[in-house]
Amino acid sequence: MTIGNAVKERIIELCKERNITINKLGTISGVTQSTISNIVSGRNNSTTISTIKKLCDGLNISVVMFFDCALFRCLEQEIK
């Protein structure tokens, strides 16, 4: 799995856990709907840490908590 796919899956997972939509996540985090849609659809595979931090703030979790899951433990090497 690539980092882009892991970030996408983690956002979807966190929204499901909290029973919120991607639209709601945008509202509570201040990240535009188009940015979140691009991440979740896979059109954006290089999400900035700044954007992830805003999403975490909206979800009331730390960046450490965002990345502390199995999705990020077995990432493919991106440079080959």
N, C-alpha and C positions, 0 to 999 in steps of 0.2 A: 504494500500500500504506500502511496506517496503522501507527503505531508499535506498537499492540497486536499486529497481525498479524506485524510484523517480529520482535518479541520472541518470539512463539510459534514462528515458523519457525526462528529462531536456536537456540532451546533444542532443538528437534527435531533440527536439523542437528548440533549439538554432541554430542548423545547418540548419534546414528548414527555420527559420526566416532570416538567412543570406545567404540562397541559396548556401551553401557549403556542400561538401561531408565529410564523416568521414575521408577519406584519406587526404583531404585538412586541416581538423582540426588537424590531426596529424602533418602535415607539418608546420603549422603556430604556433603550440603550443610546438613542440619538444617532444610530447608524441608518443611513438611507435604505429604503426598501430595495432599491436597485442594487446596491452593494451587497446586501444579504442575499438577494435572489441570484446574483452572479456567483457568489460563493457556493450556495446550495445547489445550483444547477451545474457547477463545475466549469463555468466560463471563466472564473477567477481562481487560479491555482496558486496565487502568490499573495495571499492576504497579509496585510501588515500586522505587526504586533500591536500597533496602535489601535487598529480596528478590533482585534481580538480583546484588547484591554477594555474597550468601550462595551463590547458585548458582555464581557465578564462583569463589568460594573452594573449593567442592566440586569443581569441574572443574579447579582449579589454573590458572586463567587470570586475567588482570586485567580490570577493567571496560572498559578501553580495547580490549583484544582482543575482548571480547564485541561491542562496537559497531563494530569495524573490519571490516566486511564490506559487500558490495554491497547487502544488504537495507536498510541504513540510509542509503544515499546518495541514494535517490530517493523519499523519503517524501512522501505527500500532505500538503498544508497541512491541519491539523486544525481551525483556526478559519476559518470562512468567513463 
